[in-house]
Amino acid sequence: MSLDVAAETFASSGQPDSPLPAISIRNVSHAYGQRPALRNVTLCVPERRFTALLGLNGAGKTTLFSLITRLYDTRQGTIEVLGHAIAREPGEALRRLGVVFQSRTLDLDISVMDNLLYHAALHGIGRREACKRAEASLRGIDLADRARDAVRKLSGGQMRRVEIARALLHEPRVLVLDEPTVGLDVASKAAIVRHVRRLVRENGVAVLWATHLLDEVAPDDVVVVLHRGQVLAAGDVSSVIASTGAGDIRGAFIELTGGAVATE
């Protein structure tokens, strides 16, 4: 599947009553010195869908997330969140975005509740409203009884659930997660995946989920295959599989990447 066809297919997978994609990335390139990390990346993340950004370690997933979240400046190409350009309107774009980074970002020495309230304050949410949202978020992830515990007392899976709850406190319409299940046991990983898919299904949140794990890609997802800094295919899982003549997403990934194997 060519890059132009991939972009067109991906853009058309949005909902008919939703003229703007959740995230639009056009012709984005990035390099570390002389080493290119992304090469002319173009893709669209549709609203109210789970989009899996599938690539091996080193494919450029974290670099792309760093550009989307403005940790790095975009120097080549454009990135928009619900029509707001990251470069020109960073405040408007980032207000619509919830972020869960690959590295843990909670303060381990303060309570779960204080971590949430601090995030809410950064987004200008008053304390009374912040407390109400934080309490509801913790009930939603079955951690209401741990609100006053220091974060370091939680398990890895519980920390991830708190990070997702924190990312949603300001009620963004788009959630981006960079390898969120890295380091978790099988049960915790499955619980995180189920939780995020439920957010898409029940709350209409658009999700961009970066992973190198094939078992985190479901048949009804949108998938983007990123390899060595380039988008090789993008669209519904079934269309990406069909475009390669493979029998499943594992076979499609191997065909597209010339023999590379993502982890089951």
LOFI-398842 format. One record per residue (C-alpha): residue in three letters; z, y, x. Coordinates in Angstrom, 3 decimals. Example, Ala and Ser with C-alpha at 12.3 -4.5 7.8 and 13.67 -1.06 7.14 Angstrom:
BEGIN
{residuo:ala; z:7.800; y:-4.500; x:12.300}
{residuo:ser; z:7.140; y:-1.060; x:13.670}
END
This chain:
BEGIN
{residuo:met; z:0.000; y:0.000; x:0.000}
{residuo:ser; z:-1.037; y:3.335; x:1.566}
{residuo:leu; z:1.361; y:6.237; x:1.884}
{residuo:asp; z:-0.610; y:8.315; x:-0.645}
{residuo:val; z:-0.659; y:5.472; x:-3.160}
{residuo:ala; z:3.024; y:4.788; x:-2.504}
{residuo:ala; z:3.953; y:8.412; x:-3.192}
{residuo:glu; z:1.858; y:8.517; x:-6.365}
{residuo:thr; z:3.299; y:5.239; x:-7.636}
{residuo:phe; z:6.837; y:6.307; x:-6.855}
{residuo:ala; z:6.458; y:9.719; x:-8.511}
{residuo:ser; z:5.062; y:8.166; x:-11.668}
{residuo:ser; z:8.056; y:5.847; x:-12.039}
{residuo:gly; z:10.278; y:8.672; x:-13.316}
{residuo:gln; z:11.193; y:9.006; x:-16.988}
{residuo:pro; z:8.641; y:10.749; x:-19.270}
{residuo:asp; z:11.135; y:13.393; x:-20.439}
{residuo:ser; z:12.199; y:14.192; x:-16.869}
{residuo:pro; z:9.562; y:16.422; x:-15.206}
{residuo:leu; z:11.466; y:16.788; x:-11.932}
{residuo:pro; z:12.317; y:13.854; x:-9.661}
{residuo:ala; z:15.939; y:13.568; x:-8.618}
{residuo:ile; z:14.878; y:13.893; x:-4.977}
{residuo:ser; z:11.434; y:14.846; x:-3.687}
{residuo:ile; z:10.651; y:14.420; x:0.000}
{residuo:arg; z:7.294; y:15.620; x:1.292}
{residuo:asn; z:5.798; y:15.206; x:4.757}
{residuo:val; z:9.166; y:15.109; x:6.533}
{residuo:ser; z:9.235; y:14.366; x:10.245}
{residuo:his; z:12.155; y:14.492; x:12.649}
{residuo:ala; z:12.662; y:13.723; x:16.323}
{residuo:tyr; z:15.546; y:13.504; x:18.776}
{residuo:gly; z:14.052; y:15.217; x:21.788}
{residuo:gln; z:10.859; y:13.317; x:22.514}
{residuo:arg; z:11.866; y:10.310; x:20.403}
{residuo:pro; z:10.467; y:10.407; x:16.859}
{residuo:ala; z:12.838; y:9.146; x:14.146}
{residuo:leu; z:10.807; y:9.959; x:11.023}
{residuo:arg; z:7.045; y:10.289; x:10.767}
{residuo:asn; z:5.541; y:12.176; x:7.827}
{residuo:val; z:7.886; y:10.630; x:5.238}
{residuo:thr; z:6.939; y:11.257; x:1.616}
{residuo:leu; z:8.792; y:9.735; x:-1.338}
{residuo:cys; z:10.292; y:10.567; x:-4.727}
{residuo:val; z:13.557; y:9.284; x:-6.192}
{residuo:pro; z:13.237; y:9.157; x:-10.000}
{residuo:glu; z:16.048; y:10.197; x:-12.293}
{residuo:arg; z:18.286; y:7.591; x:-13.953}
{residuo:arg; z:17.098; y:4.808; x:-11.641}
{residuo:phe; z:18.547; y:2.810; x:-8.759}
{residuo:thr; z:16.316; y:3.372; x:-5.733}
{residuo:ala; z:16.854; y:1.087; x:-2.736}
{residuo:leu; z:15.835; y:2.503; x:0.644}
{residuo:leu; z:15.264; y:-0.757; x:2.505}
{residuo:gly; z:14.947; y:-0.863; x:6.267}
{residuo:leu; z:16.300; y:-2.493; x:9.380}
{residuo:asn; z:18.919; y:-0.781; x:11.511}
{residuo:gly; z:17.115; y:1.970; x:13.383}
{residuo:ala; z:14.439; y:2.426; x:10.718}
{residuo:gly; z:15.424; y:6.062; x:10.148}
{residuo:lys; z:17.574; y:5.714; x:7.027}
{residuo:thr; z:20.576; y:7.608; x:8.381}
{residuo:thr; z:18.354; y:10.347; x:9.828}
{residuo:leu; z:16.754; y:10.810; x:6.412}
{residuo:phe; z:20.193; y:10.997; x:4.769}
{residuo:ser; z:21.292; y:13.567; x:7.322}
{residuo:leu; z:18.311; y:15.725; x:6.350}
{residuo:ile; z:18.896; y:15.268; x:2.607}
{residuo:thr; z:22.553; y:16.275; x:2.978}
{residuo:arg; z:21.691; y:19.102; x:5.404}
{residuo:leu; z:23.681; y:17.761; x:8.321}
{residuo:tyr; z:20.385; y:18.368; x:10.126}
{residuo:asp; z:17.935; y:21.160; x:9.356}
{residuo:thr; z:14.559; y:20.160; x:7.979}
{residuo:arg; z:12.002; y:21.596; x:10.366}
{residuo:gln; z:8.920; y:19.709; x:9.237}
{residuo:gly; z:8.269; y:19.059; x:5.557}
{residuo:thr; z:10.289; y:19.782; x:2.423}
{residuo:ile; z:13.188; y:18.142; x:0.597}
{residuo:glu; z:14.139; y:19.105; x:-2.968}
{residuo:val; z:17.012; y:17.982; x:-5.179}
{residuo:leu; z:16.090; y:18.417; x:-8.844}
{residuo:gly; z:13.609; y:21.121; x:-7.887}
{residuo:his; z:15.921; y:23.015; x:-5.524}
{residuo:ala; z:14.714; y:23.098; x:-1.918}
{residuo:ile; z:17.401; y:22.159; x:0.594}
{residuo:ala; z:16.089; y:24.708; x:3.092}
{residuo:arg; z:15.840; y:27.670; x:0.682}
{residuo:glu; z:18.587; y:26.920; x:-1.862}
{residuo:pro; z:21.112; y:24.715; x:-0.056}
{residuo:gly; z:23.996; y:25.604; x:-2.370}
{residuo:glu; z:22.084; y:24.813; x:-5.559}
{residuo:ala; z:20.640; y:21.606; x:-4.098}
{residuo:leu; z:23.910; y:20.267; x:-2.695}
{residuo:arg; z:25.836; y:21.044; x:-5.899}
{residuo:arg; z:23.635; y:18.496; x:-7.645}
{residuo:leu; z:24.206; y:15.863; x:-4.987}
{residuo:gly; z:27.052; y:13.390; x:-4.460}
{residuo:val; z:27.217; y:11.788; x:-1.018}
{residuo:val; z:28.792; y:8.648; x:0.430}
{residuo:phe; z:28.210; y:8.440; x:4.174}
{residuo:gln; z:28.090; y:5.229; x:6.185}
{residuo:ser; z:31.119; y:6.294; x:8.223}
{residuo:arg; z:34.420; y:6.580; x:6.357}
{residuo:thr; z:35.282; y:10.212; x:5.612}
{residuo:leu; z:38.585; y:10.026; x:3.734}
{residuo:asp; z:41.707; y:11.504; x:5.327}
{residuo:leu; z:43.789; y:8.401; x:5.990}
{residuo:asp; z:47.104; y:10.228; x:6.266}
{residuo:ile; z:47.196; y:11.916; x:2.867}
{residuo:ser; z:47.240; y:10.402; x:-0.592}
{residuo:val; z:44.280; y:9.190; x:-2.579}
{residuo:met; z:44.873; y:11.958; x:-5.121}
{residuo:asp; z:45.074; y:14.669; x:-2.446}
{residuo:asn; z:41.755; y:13.513; x:-0.994}
{residuo:leu; z:40.161; y:13.948; x:-4.409}
{residuo:leu; z:41.799; y:17.310; x:-5.093}
{residuo:tyr; z:40.685; y:18.674; x:-1.729}
{residuo:his; z:37.075; y:17.735; x:-2.493}
{residuo:ala; z:37.342; y:19.327; x:-5.936}
{residuo:ala; z:38.669; y:22.557; x:-4.403}
{residuo:leu; z:35.678; y:22.694; x:-2.053}
{residuo:his; z:33.462; y:22.673; x:-5.129}
{residuo:gly; z:35.427; y:25.443; x:-6.825}
{residuo:ile; z:37.016; y:23.233; x:-9.484}
{residuo:gly; z:40.367; y:24.591; x:-10.731}
{residuo:arg; z:43.437; y:22.474; x:-10.116}
{residuo:arg; z:44.106; y:21.552; x:-13.749}
{residuo:glu; z:40.523; y:20.418; x:-14.289}
{residuo:ala; z:40.494; y:18.717; x:-10.885}
{residuo:cys; z:43.594; y:16.704; x:-11.737}
{residuo:lys; z:42.080; y:15.638; x:-15.036}
{residuo:arg; z:38.834; y:14.533; x:-13.392}
{residuo:ala; z:40.612; y:12.797; x:-10.515}
{residuo:glu; z:42.906; y:10.853; x:-12.834}
{residuo:ala; z:39.943; y:9.774; x:-14.967}
{residuo:ser; z:37.985; y:8.771; x:-11.851}
{residuo:leu; z:40.824; y:6.638; x:-10.533}
{residuo:arg; z:41.205; y:4.921; x:-13.898}
{residuo:gly; z:37.474; y:4.216; x:-13.826}
{residuo:ile; z:37.754; y:2.397; x:-10.504}
{residuo:asp; z:41.025; y:0.624; x:-11.374}
{residuo:leu; z:43.047; y:2.523; x:-8.775}
{residuo:ala; z:45.159; y:4.789; x:-10.980}
{residuo:asp; z:48.290; y:3.035; x:-9.733}
{residuo:arg; z:47.398; y:3.920; x:-6.111}
{residuo:ala; z:46.966; y:7.671; x:-6.628}
{residuo:arg; z:50.048; y:8.603; x:-4.576}
{residuo:asp; z:49.504; y:6.039; x:-1.830}
{residuo:ala; z:48.258; y:7.118; x:1.572}
{residuo:val; z:44.613; y:6.139; x:1.949}
{residuo:arg; z:45.342; y:3.987; x:5.002}
{residuo:lys; z:47.215; y:1.553; x:2.722}
{residuo:leu; z:44.016; y:0.720; x:0.833}
{residuo:ser; z:41.582; y:-2.062; x:1.644}
{residuo:gly; z:38.073; y:-1.271; x:2.870}
{residuo:gly; z:36.580; y:-1.937; x:-0.548}
{residuo:gln; z:39.162; y:0.261; x:-2.258}
{residuo:met; z:38.410; y:3.099; x:0.178}
{residuo:arg; z:34.726; y:2.852; x:-0.649}
{residuo:arg; z:35.480; y:3.041; x:-4.372}
{residuo:val; z:37.572; y:6.166; x:-3.763}
{residuo:glu; z:34.721; y:7.704; x:-1.761}
{residuo:ile; z:32.324; y:7.091; x:-4.637}
{residuo:ala; z:34.807; y:8.546; x:-7.137}
{residuo:arg; z:35.235; y:11.579; x:-4.888}
{residuo:ala; z:31.467; y:12.054; x:-4.594}
{residuo:leu; z:31.205; y:12.201; x:-8.394}
{residuo:leu; z:34.080; y:14.631; x:-9.060}
{residuo:his; z:31.814; y:17.674; x:-9.261}
{residuo:glu; z:29.569; y:15.761; x:-11.706}
{residuo:pro; z:26.371; y:15.596; x:-9.672}
{residuo:arg; z:23.257; y:14.083; x:-11.215}
{residuo:val; z:22.196; y:12.414; x:-7.973}
{residuo:leu; z:24.236; y:10.061; x:-5.765}
{residuo:val; z:23.121; y:9.079; x:-2.253}
{residuo:leu; z:24.842; y:6.295; x:-0.342}
{residuo:asp; z:24.111; y:5.311; x:3.256}
{residuo:glu; z:24.813; y:1.598; x:3.887}
{residuo:pro; z:27.930; y:1.750; x:1.657}
{residuo:thr; z:28.800; y:-1.944; x:1.937}
{residuo:val; z:28.827; y:-2.178; x:5.742}
{residuo:gly; z:32.002; y:-3.892; x:6.946}
{residuo:leu; z:33.104; y:-5.117; x:3.522}
{residuo:asp; z:33.815; y:-8.695; x:2.535}
{residuo:val; z:31.533; y:-10.448; x:0.057}
{residuo:ala; z:33.705; y:-9.791; x:-3.006}
{residuo:ser; z:34.218; y:-6.107; x:-2.180}
{residuo:lys; z:30.513; y:-5.642; x:-1.504}
{residuo:ala; z:29.566; y:-7.178; x:-4.852}
{residuo:ala; z:32.109; y:-4.986; x:-6.666}
{residuo:ile; z:30.700; y:-1.799; x:-5.093}
{residuo:val; z:27.116; y:-2.739; x:-5.999}
{residuo:arg; z:28.123; y:-3.517; x:-9.605}
{residuo:his; z:30.048; y:-0.255; x:-9.882}
{residuo:val; z:27.153; y:1.906; x:-8.703}
{residuo:arg; z:24.644; y:0.106; x:-10.905}
{residuo:arg; z:26.947; y:0.713; x:-13.868}
{residuo:leu; z:26.922; y:4.447; x:-13.046}
{residuo:val; z:23.136; y:4.394; x:-13.301}
{residuo:arg; z:23.118; y:2.398; x:-16.520}
{residuo:glu; z:25.961; y:4.133; x:-18.368}
{residuo:asn; z:26.068; y:7.651; x:-16.890}
{residuo:gly; z:22.400; y:8.184; x:-16.090}
{residuo:val; z:23.086; y:8.992; x:-12.429}
{residuo:ala; z:20.098; y:8.741; x:-10.082}
{residuo:val; z:20.976; y:6.685; x:-7.000}
{residuo:leu; z:19.407; y:6.491; x:-3.552}
{residuo:trp; z:20.994; y:3.482; x:-1.843}
{residuo:ala; z:20.169; y:2.829; x:1.821}
{residuo:thr; z:20.506; y:-0.774; x:2.927}
{residuo:his; z:19.229; y:-3.401; x:5.327}
{residuo:leu; z:20.406; y:-6.181; x:2.988}
{residuo:leu; z:17.764; y:-7.807; x:0.784}
{residuo:asp; z:20.337; y:-9.191; x:-1.642}
{residuo:glu; z:21.260; y:-5.622; x:-2.638}
{residuo:val; z:17.775; y:-5.064; x:-4.087}
{residuo:ala; z:17.424; y:-6.073; x:-7.759}
{residuo:pro; z:14.159; y:-6.890; x:-9.576}
{residuo:asp; z:14.319; y:-3.772; x:-11.784}
{residuo:asp; z:14.942; y:-1.348; x:-8.905}
{residuo:val; z:12.625; y:1.121; x:-7.313}
{residuo:val; z:12.285; y:0.235; x:-3.624}
{residuo:val; z:11.154; y:2.178; x:-0.566}
{residuo:val; z:10.390; y:0.211; x:2.594}
{residuo:leu; z:11.128; y:2.349; x:5.659}
{residuo:his; z:10.183; y:0.913; x:9.048}
{residuo:arg; z:10.156; y:2.662; x:12.417}
{residuo:gly; z:10.385; y:6.036; x:10.706}
{residuo:gln; z:7.504; y:5.499; x:8.276}
{residuo:val; z:7.335; y:4.667; x:4.566}
{residuo:leu; z:5.269; y:1.488; x:4.314}
{residuo:ala; z:5.548; y:0.986; x:0.551}
{residuo:ala; z:7.260; y:2.555; x:-2.453}
{residuo:gly; z:7.438; y:1.746; x:-6.154}
{residuo:asp; z:8.915; y:-0.758; x:-8.561}
{residuo:val; z:9.931; y:-3.970; x:-6.825}
{residuo:ser; z:7.295; y:-5.965; x:-8.698}
{residuo:ser; z:4.482; y:-3.615; x:-7.639}
{residuo:val; z:5.549; y:-3.661; x:-3.984}
{residuo:ile; z:5.644; y:-7.468; x:-4.038}
{residuo:ala; z:2.262; y:-7.642; x:-5.775}
{residuo:ser; z:0.648; y:-5.230; x:-3.300}
{residuo:thr; z:1.406; y:-7.618; x:-0.446}
{residuo:gly; z:0.571; y:-10.873; x:-2.203}
{residuo:ala; z:4.060; y:-12.160; x:-1.412}
{residuo:gly; z:6.240; y:-14.194; x:-3.732}
{residuo:asp; z:9.402; y:-12.112; x:-3.442}
{residuo:ile; z:10.823; y:-8.977; x:-1.836}
{residuo:arg; z:11.755; y:-10.859; x:1.353}
{residuo:gly; z:8.173; y:-12.008; x:1.793}
{residuo:ala; z:6.877; y:-8.528; x:0.964}
{residuo:phe; z:9.151; y:-6.953; x:3.557}
{residuo:ile; z:8.021; y:-9.402; x:6.243}
{residuo:glu; z:4.373; y:-8.832; x:5.344}
{residuo:leu; z:4.699; y:-5.036; x:5.425}
{residuo:thr; z:6.649; y:-4.883; x:8.683}
{residuo:gly; z:4.598; y:-7.459; x:10.563}
{residuo:gly; z:7.244; y:-10.134; x:10.744}
{residuo:ala; z:10.526; y:-8.198; x:10.782}
{residuo:val; z:13.266; y:-9.862; x:8.750}
{residuo:ala; z:15.884; y:-7.914; x:6.801}
{residuo:thr; z:19.259; y:-9.567; x:6.310}
{residuo:glu; z:19.936; y:-11.682; x:3.223}
END
